[in-house]
Amino acid sequence: MDDLLCALRLGLQDAVRRHPAEVLLFSGGLDTSVLAALALSLPLLHVCLEDGGEDLRYAEAVARHLGRELVVRRVSVEEALDALPEVIRLRRTFDPALPNDLALYFAFVEARRLGFGSAMTGDGADELFAGYSYMFDLDLGTYIPWLAKRVRFSANELGEWFGMNVFQPYLYPAIVDLALSIPPELKVREENGGRVGKWVLRKAFEGHLPPDICWQTKRPIEVGSGFSRLRETVAAMLTDEDWAAPVRFFACDQPYYYRLYRRVVGEVPPPAPGEASCPACGAGMPPEAHHCRVCGNCL
């Protein structure tokens, strides 16, 4: 076990060294806290909605622990609503997870404003080390290798649009290979009276970060950043006509995203030859896909 934990620490250290980013997009969650502990020269940039989200206190605690300055960009509700059409146009989706993309969008806006041309993210850790609770009861030995070949991250698309290079150390080939070699029982395991994901990653950095950082619970980006609070605001803006749209909605705010999608993108793209049709919105989906990129429906 000690050899594995050491290999994971050294592998991530090497991956960070090989990714010369100028700023770390920093949530304060486990994944970016590990990167902050390894990339000691990088500025830490945290984005939240107005008064902050659950992540802010973790981000501040890690910055204090590491003796680092934390740049916090607080986004107003008005700014977030104004940016929604642009994010939908860039991502070409009305997925209910759009608040996640909004947080990331403003991170790139702020990074660009500060003059940075490249950014580091914590993408991939949850997928490779079983950070999501829905994964806890899956056959991870089969699912994670399948997911590793197909997962895509909005940071790549948004970063490209902003003209910024995006570095993702957890997706460095040597780290992917190491993660795929780790037995599932070392990824999801009992700790402190409950089941936790990313157990082996937490254990590897247990002595390098405070315990409450290493063993904190997983929070979706939109919750941690506070952008989930937009849902009630957006839901209050809906009309009966929005709910009458010919697609199946999965969240209280999604009809509003669909309205904007129709305005800035257009019609939902039909299936191309060889594609399946999403049962929720009718968009084309590759035969092997389990998730509709347009509406967010999970098969």
N, C-alpha and C positions, 0 to 999 in steps of 0.2 A: 504493500500500500504506500509506504513512504516513497518508494521509487516512482510510482505513478504520480503522486502529488508533486514531487520534485520535477518530473518531466512536464507536467502541465504548467507549472510556474515558469520553468525555463523556456518552454515552447511559446507561451504567451509573451514573455519578455522579448524573445527573438522576433515574434510577429510584430510587436509594437515598434521595435527598433527598425524593422524593415519597412514601416509605414510612416514616412516623414510628414505627418499632418501638422497643421499650424494651430489647430484648436480642437478640443474635445467637446462634442455635444454631450453634455453631462446631465443625467437625470438625478443621480444620487442613488439609483438602484444598484444592485449587486454588480451587474455586468460593467457599467461605466465606472463604478468605484474601483473595480479591479484594474481597469485601464488607467484610471487616474493615479493609482498607486505605482504603476509601472512606467507611465509616461510623465515623469516628474517635471518636465520642462513645458508641458502644454498648458495654455490657459484653459480654464473650465467655464463653459458657457451653458447656463441653465435658462430655460424658457418656461413661463407659467402664465396662467390667465389671471390678470389683475391681482387679487390678494394672495395668490399662490395656491398650490395644491399640496397633496400629501408628501410629494417628493422633496419639496423645498427644504424642510427641516433636515432630511437626510443629506441633501446636497451641502447644506451649510455645515453639518457635522463632519462630513468627510473632508471638506475644505479646511476646517479648523484642525482636524487630526493630521492632515498632510502639510499644514502650514502654507496653504495655497490661497490665492485670491479667486473669488467666485464672482463672475459677471452674471447678473440676473436681468433678464429681459422680461418685463411684465407687459402682457398684451391686454388691451382693453377689449371688452365685449364688442364694441363698435368696430374696432380694428379687425377682430376675428370674423365678424359677419361680413365686413367689406371684402375680406380676402377669400371667402368661401367660393365665389364664382371662379376666381383664378385657380384655386387649388383643384376644383372639380374639372376645369378645362385642362389643366396639366396632367391630372391623374386619369381623366376620362372615366370617372366612376361616380356613382351615388351610393357607394358602400356606407352603411351606418358607422363604419370605423373612421369616417372622415375627420372627426376631432383629433385623432392620432396624427393624421397628415397635417392638420393645421398647426399643431405644436412643432412638428418638424419643419414645416414651411417657414415659420417665424424664426426658427433657429438658424436657417440658412440666410434669411433676410438680415438678421443681426450679425451673423458671421461676415457676410459681405460688407455690411456697413462699417464693421471694424477693420476691414481691409484684408481679411483672410482669404486665401485662395484654395485651401484644402481643409478637410475636417475628418475627424475620426469618430466612429460610432460603435456602439456595442451590439450591432446587428449580428444575429446568428447564435448567440449563446443560448437563448431559450430553446431554439429549434434543435441544437446539437446536444444540449445537456438536460433536456426535458424540464424546461422552466414553467410550462403552462400546466395548470391543474387538469385540463382535459386529457393530457397525455398520461396521467398517472396509472390508468387502468388499461392502457393499450399495450400491444405487443411491440415494445420499443425496439427490440432487435430487428424487427422488420420495418416499423414505421419510420424511425429516424433516418435510416439510409435512403428510404423512398423520398422523404421530405427534403433531405439535403440536396437532392438532385433537382428539385423543382421550386424550392422556395425563392421568392423574389422580395426585394425590399424597396419601399418607396423612397428611401434616402438616395438610392442610385439615380432614380428618375428626377427627383427634385434637385439633387446636386448637379446633375448634368444640365438641367435648365438654368441653374444659377451660374454655370460655368465653373463649378468647384469640383475638385477631385475628392472622392469619398474613399476613405481607408477603413476597412473592417477587419481588424486583427483576428476575430473569432472565425473568420472565413478564410484565413490563410491556409493553404493546402495542408501543411503539416499539422495544424490544429484540427482541421476537419478529419484527417486520417486518424489522429490520436483520439478524438472524441468518438469516432465510429468504432474504435477498438475497445472502448470502455464498456464493461458489462452494464446492462440496464439497472441492475440492483445497486449500482454505485451512483446512479443518477437520481433515482427516486427512492427515498429511504426514510425511515423513522428517525426523528430528531426532536428533542424537546417536547415530546408528547404528541407529535403529529407528523404526517407525511410531508416531506419537502422535496421539491425538484432541485436540480443542479447541486445535489448534495456533494459530489466530488469537487466541483468548482468552489463551493463554499469552504469545504475542508482544506483545499489547497491554499487558500488565502486567509485562513482563520487567524493566523498569527501576524498578518500584515494589515488587517483592518479591524476596527472595533467589532465585538460580537454582535451588537445590534445592527450593524451594517451587513455583516456576513450572513446573518440568519434572518434578515427582514423578509417579509412576505412579498410575493410578486404582485405588482400593481400594473394594470394596463397604462400605457402612456397617457391616454386621455384622462384617466383618474388621477394619476400622479401629478400631472401638469395642471390639473384643474379645468381642462378644456371640456370635460364631461358636463360641466355646469351649463354649457351652451345648449344642451338638449332641451331643457325646459323653456329657454328663451325662444328657440326655433319652433318648438311644438306650439307655442302660443301664437305663432304667426301663420299657422296652417288654416286652410279653408276647406269646406266640404268638397270643392272641386279637386283639391290636392289628393284627398283620400280616394277619389273616384278614378284615379289613374289606373290604366290596365296593367299594373304590375303588382306583385305581392310585396308588401313592406314588412320589415322586421324590427323597426324601432320607431319611437314616437316622432322623431325628427326627420326620418328618411324621406317622407313625401316632399319636404321642402328641398332636400338635396336633389330629388328627381326633377322638381320644377326648374331648378338652376341648371341641371344637366341638360334638359331639353333646350334651354335658352342658349347655353354656351357651347354645347357639344352637338346636340341634335338628336336624331332618332337612335334608339338602341340598335347596335349592329346585329344583323341576323347571322345565323350560322353560315360559315363558309363550307365548301365541300369537305366532307370528312369530319366536321364538327358536330357535337351534340347541341341541343337547345336547352338553355337554362330554364327550368320549370317555373322560375319566379318572374323573370323579366324577358325571356326569349332570346337573350344574347347568345352568340356562339361560344362554345366551350370545347377545348381539345378533349378528345375521348378519355384521356387519362386524368383530367382535371377533377378535383373534388370541391372546387371553390370558384364561383363566378366572379371574375375580376370587375365586371360592370356594376352588379348590384350587391355583391357580397354573400349571395346565397351559398350555403355549404350543403353539399349533397350527402 
